[in-house]
Amino acid sequence: MEDVTQSSEMLQGSQEYDQLDLTRWMENLPSRLHHLPLNCLAIPGSHDSFTFFLDRSGSIAPDEPQWMRRAAEYLGTCVKRIIYNWSSVQTLNVNEQLSSGIRYFDIRLATKSDSCDQLGTQSESGMERKDVKLFCVHGLYGLRIDECLESVASYLEDHRREIVILDFNHFYEVNCEDHNCLIKKIRERFGSKLCPVHHDLREVSLRFMWHHGYQLIVFYHHCLAHHFHFLWPGCHMTSPWPDTDNIRQLLDTLEKNYEHGRPEEKFYVFQGILTPTTKFILKHLNSTIRATIAQTVVGPFLNWIRGKAIGRRGLNICIIDCVDLAGFTKAVVGMNYHHRDPTAE
């Protein structure tokens, strides 16, 4: 009788998958998945999430090596064009990514010392200081993080049962004052939507999040995270960087990590990403990251994903460059319908 019931549920899940509404895919997941920890679900995410806009007319961002910044001083727009072509890895904006089903965002921030947005204010010591704005970066400066956070907040307000994970994992030339300013903005804008840190992830399921009205998990890779109950320190996530431009090596690394298993008390990111070497970029100087490695890797990565399962030892967050390629989001979300790990339930 149990087998018949399970078969019926799986058939229903398959039909629901065929009619999948990616704007509300978490809300529409089969009820049998509502109690699973979030780190047991397959969740699509984007790499360098906020690079859909990069300012080619502005200065080089501090995540670039010093020699590259010096080269830009002499060669100007030529260098910036190359950096743009190999740094802009997303084309969809925040709302478009969310609407397409993306629920994990990889975020890198830096201050911008020449920003016209700086405002003179008085610090606690009475000395005048400037409120430096934080910008999304990847080679070049992108949007202010405030704009991206506002897009996330608006989406969550319209989609009350969707859960988003923000991963602030790289900071460049950001001091404690800047961190505190950002943390204050996060707290004020999202308030009760912020899920407090839980050391036992078995409690953090869709059902748990919905019951408490939580919609946002914020990972913050800085020591200040330990001072705020709503900031999840980086130790609660594992995200191995394959660091290769070879597809075979990437897939071998992913397979090795998958077979080895992962800590049950952490979120886990599977990076379907190739990293171009300087030699590769020079060989394809007039091309882009989308036209080369992003197009090349998405098919093999999705094929690798389709052979896996969800659960405590299975898939969790899966990310790529150019998330609009090859039905990536639907393929990842679909793993929640077509695969079942009895040990996770």
N, C-alpha and C positions, 0 to 999 in steps of 0.2 A: 504493500500500500504506500509505503514511504517512497519507493522508487517511482511509482505512478505520479505521486504528488510532485516530486522533484522534476520529473520529465515535463509535467504540465507547466510548472513554474518556468522552466528553461524555454519551453516553446513560447510562452507568453512573453518572456524577456526578449526572445529573438524577434518577435513581432514588434515589440516596443522599440527595439534597436533600429529596425527598418524605417520606423517613423520618427526617429530621434530628433528632438528639438534641442540643439546644442546650446541655445541661450539659457535653458533651464535643465540641463542634463542631470545635475545633482538632485534636484527636486524630483525628477522623473525616474530615478533609478528604482529597480524592483525593491519591494519592501524587505526582501531577505538580505539586502545589503545595508540597510539603514543602521544596523547595530555594529557593523564592522568598523574597526579603527580606521581613521583616515589614512594611516600609513599602510593599510592593506588594500586600498583602492588604487586603480590605475588613473592617474591624474595628468592630463596634458599641460605642458608648460612651454614657455618660450625662453630662449637663450638671448642674453643682452636685450631684454624685453622692450626697452624704451628707446631703441635706436632707429625707430621709424622716421625720426627727424633729427638730423645733425646739421649744424651750421657750418657750411663750407666757406663762408666769408669771415668767420671768427677765428679765434686763436686755437692752437693745438692743445688738447686736453692733457692734464698731468699724468694720465695713465700711459701715455706714449713715452718711449725712452728719450733721454736728453738729446741724443744725436739726431733723432727725427725732428725734434722741435727746432734744433739749430738749422737743419736742412730746409725747413719750411721758411725760416727767416730769409734765406737766400733764393730759394726757388718758388716760394709763394704758392700761387694757386695750383701749380702743377703737382706739388707734393700733397696739398690738401685734397685734390681730386682723387689721387691714388688712395689716400687714407680713407676718404669717404666711401669709395667703392669696396673697400675691404673691411669697413667698420659698420656700415649700415646693413644689419642682418635681418631686420624686420621691416615689412612694408605696411602692415596693419597697425593702426593706432590703438590706444588702450581700449576704447569701447569696442572697436572691431575685433580685437583679440578676445575680449570677454564674450562678445556675442557669438564668436566662432567656437567657444568652449574652453578657451585657455583659463586655467585656474591657478597657475603658479607663475610668478614673475621674478626674473633674475635682474637685480638692480645694482648699478654702480654709480656712485656719486662723487662729485668734486666741487670745490668752491671755485669761483671765477673772480679772480682779483681785479680784473678790469671791467667788471659788470657795472653798467649804468644803473642797475637796480639797487645798489648799495645805498643805505640810508644812515646818516649820522645819528647816533643815540648816545645816551649816557649809560655806562656800565655801572655795576654796583659800587665800584671804587670811585666813581665820580669822573673817571676819565672817558673822553669821547671814544666811541668805537663805531664800527660799521656792521650792520646786520647783513652779512654776506649771504647771498642766496645760494642754495645748493642746486646743482644741475646734474642731469643724467649725462653720463659720458661713455664714450667708446672711441678713442682716437680723437674725436672732435666733441664739442659741447652740444648737447641736445636741449630739450625742454627743461624748465624748472620743475623740480620734483613736485612742487605744489600742484601744478596743472595735472600731472599724472595721478596723484592721490585723489584729486577732486573727481576725475573720471571714474576711478574705482569706487569712490563713495557714492556717486550718483547711480552707478550700475547696481550696487548692493541695495540701495534704497528701493529700486524698482524690481529687484529679484531677491526677495527676502529669504529664500531657502538655498541660495548659492553660497558657497564657501570659497574664499580666495586666500592664497598664501603669498605674502610679499617677502622676498628674501634679499635684505640689504646686506650684501656680502663683500663689497669693495668700497673703500673710502679713500679719496686722494686729497691731501692737503685740507683735511677736515679736522678742526680742533674741538675741544670739549664743549666750547660755547656753541659751536655750530651743531654738534650732536644734540645738545640739550634743546636747541631751537627746533630741530627736526622732530625730536621725541615729543615735545610739547604739541607740535602741529598734529602728529599722529593721534595723540591722546584726545585732543580737542575735537578733531574732525570725525573720528570713528567711535569714541566713547564706549558705550555698552556693547558695541559690535566686536570689540577686541576680546579674543579668547585668552584667558590667563594661562601661564605656563603650567603644564601638567607633566609630571615626571613619569607617570604611568599612562602611556598612550592608549592602553586598552580601553580607557574611559572616553577617549576623544573620537566619537563617531558622529555620523550625520544626525542621528537621533539626539545625541547629547548636545550638539551645537544648536540644533533647532529648538530644543527644549529651553535652553538658556538665552536664545536670541543672539548667539555668537555667529559672526560671519567672516571674521578676519583673523588669520594667524600671521604674526609678524616676526620673522627671524631677523636678528640684528647682531651681526658679527663684530661686536665691540664689547669691551669689558663693562661699559655702562649698562649693557642689557641686564646684568645681574642685579641692578638697583631698581628695576621696574617690573612689576608682576605681569605686565602684558607684552613684554619683549622676550621672545624665545632666543636664548643664546645659541650660537652656532653649534655647540656640542650636541644639540638635539637633532642635528641633520648630518647625514653623510652624503657627499656629492663628489665622487671620484672623477678627476679630470683625465680623460684618456691621453691627451697630449700627443696626438699623432695626426699625420695627414694621409695615412694609409687605411683604407676601408677594412682590409683583412685584419690588421692589427687592432682596429677599433672594435670590430665584432668579437675578436678573441678576448679582448679585455672585458667587454660587456658580459660575455659568456662565463668567463672565469669568476667575475664578481658575483654573477647571478648564482652560479653553482656553489660558490663559497658560502652564500647566505648573507644575511644582514642583521644587524642588531634590532631586536623587536621593539626597543624603546626609542627608536629614532625614525624620522622620515628618511627616505632614500631617493636620490636623484640619479636616474640613468641618463647619461649625456650622449645623445646620438649626434655628436659633433666632431667634425674634423678641424684641425687647427693648421692653417697654411703656414709654411715656413717662408722665410724671406726669399729663398731661392724659388719657391713656387710662385710667389707674388710677382717676382721679377720676370718669370717666364710667361705670366699671364697679366702683364702690366696694364693692358687696356680692357681687361675683363672685370668681373665683380665676384664677390663671394657667393652671390645667389646663382650666377650663371655657371659656376664651377663646382666647388665642393658641396654647397648646399643642395644643388640638384643631384649630385652624384650620390650622396649618402642617404637621402631620405628613403628611397626604395629599399635598399638593404636593411636599414634600421627598422622599418615597418615590418619587413619579413621576419626579422629577428624577434620583434615584439609579439607577432602573431603566434609564435611557437611557445609562448610562455603562459603563465597563469598569474592571477592575483592572489593575495594572501600574505601571511606573515613572512614567508620566504620568497615571495613573488615580486611582481612589478609594483612600483609605486609611482613616483613622479617621473615622467619621461619628457625630455626637452630636445628641441632642435632649433637650428637657424631657419628662418623663413617658414613660419608655421602655417602659411596658406598653401603650402605645396602638398600635392598627392593625398589629400584627405587625411592628413596627419591626425587632427584632433578627433575625428570620428573613429578612426582606427584605434586610438588609445582608449577612448571612452568605451568603445565596443568590447574591450577586454573584460569589462565589468559584467557584460551580458553573457558572453560566450565561454567564459572560463570560471571554474568554481573550485576553490581550495577548501575541502572539508575541514582541514586543521585550523582554518582561520575563523570558523564559525562556532 
